[in-house]
Amino acid sequence: MKKGHRARMAWRMGQRKPADLLILARIPDKGIASLITSFPVITGCTSGESRDPHVTLFGPLRSGGDLRYFPDIIAQMLSGVTHFSCQREALIRLKGVRGGAIALRLDPGESLRAFYHRLVKTLNSRLSWISWIDRSPGQRLFHITLRFNIPFREVHRVWERVTNLPESPRYQRSGGKDPGFSLRTYLLTCDAPLDLFRIALMRRGFLWKEYDLPRKLWLSRDEALNAGGWVKTREEYRRREGLELHLPVDRKGRSPFVIGDLHLGHRNIIDYCRRPFSSSQEMDRVLIRNWNCTVQPHDEVYYLGDLRHGQHAPPASYYLDRLSGRISLICGNHDEGLIGGVHNLRITHQGIPFFLVHDPGETPAGERSWVLHAHYHNNNIARYPFMNAETRTINVSAELVNYAPVSLDEICRFIRKAGAGEHLATLRQARERYPDGALDIS
């Protein structure tokens, strides 16, 4: 009997020596967790197994010695990293030792890809055994498994069923957006990058330690499994990334500000748009403070819709009383009965004409002004990024502008510097591309 065949048989019969370690990132994403849980109901596939959402980064492996050096090596590799961002891609079918799997493929991004290659280079020479996937130069396909160990005799039939699903009756197409594949329409979350904040070490199938990237510390198993710890993780991430302000922003004069889609009081928006908050109360506190650290009482603010939402959210007046500045309200689709609100507005700033509206789909045909809008949040960045110079649209949904109002002076600066047809996904990317703009907060 060939060696490879004996190994596979031993694995199937449970006689193979378990691997020492597996390196992965757990994903506390309710949308993906819900899709995994409901997969059998949606697809009719009752065979196979499922696990909590995660991305395997390296392994399984056997060290052949002491494992205590692993945490220090990994922490050194993660110096300066506050998070990794992945982008969901196609639905894929994989073949394992004991059956097939259906998964969501991920583009790991430059930062995570670089970390993986450092793992391969550093650890391969220290290990007694490693999966062929991680042998230099590395063949790992990053993904989130939806179902695995589907019997080989059933995989093709399940795949055909999954790829021919009708769209979810709850799915609403917007802006001509193509969901890519029908199973995506059952995923109740946005298309924004999936951020990974912790790196876990699984020892012989159990969580051993977990490295908190924003806080730069190793958590014990009990600490890692304590849901309350995520409050501190997200808080530190916001602080390091400039998403939570505590002091007034330095200014150079006076300029109107714009922002939209705060969705104050709306708990579900945290999950749907992957906002880095642990509760609606925390979100409200941070968003209001960010606003008031940016806007002074005499400043003019154009608010582009959807101020608050949710059955248990306080009324709009409660929030408006707590927000600084002279606010002009553009009504959004969740702003029924908003006193003083209008559906659109035309202004000119620094000689540049703007058409302000919540939903850019309501822009008049042939409009030549730059369209300032919200509505799409971070759910269609390909078509509605922070700045789309091709369509002359500026998306100031809270998720794209660091959860704080942005000045029209700065937006005008980007308009003058951006190339024809240029796309800038977020305000952060615009400031990195054109750093002079970051100096003029106004």
DAUR-V752338 format. One line per field, one symbol per residue. psi: psi as a letter, one per 30 degrees, with the letter a starting at -180 (. if undefined). A space follows every 10 residues. Layout:
# DAUR-V752338
psi = ???
This chain:
# DAUR-V752338
psi = kleeeeeeee eeggfkkkle kkkljkjije eeeeeeefee eefgjflall llkljkfkal lkegbkfffe eeeeeefgkf kflkklkkbl klklkaefal lkljkkjfle eeeeeeeeee eefeffkfkk kfegkkgkgk jkljkeklhk keffeeeeee eefgkllkff kjkkggkkfe lefeffjill glkjkkfkkk jkjhfkkelk kjeefhlkkl eeeefjffff eeeeeeeeee ggfjkflkkk lhakkllkll hehkgjeffe eeghkhlfle eeeeeeeeee effeklefkk kjkhliellk egklleeeee ffklljkkkk kafghkgjkg klflkklkkh gkkkjklejf fgkkkgkflk jklbefbhfh feeiaekjfe fhkjjgkeff hghkkkkfee eeeeeffklk gkkjeleeee eeeifefffi f.
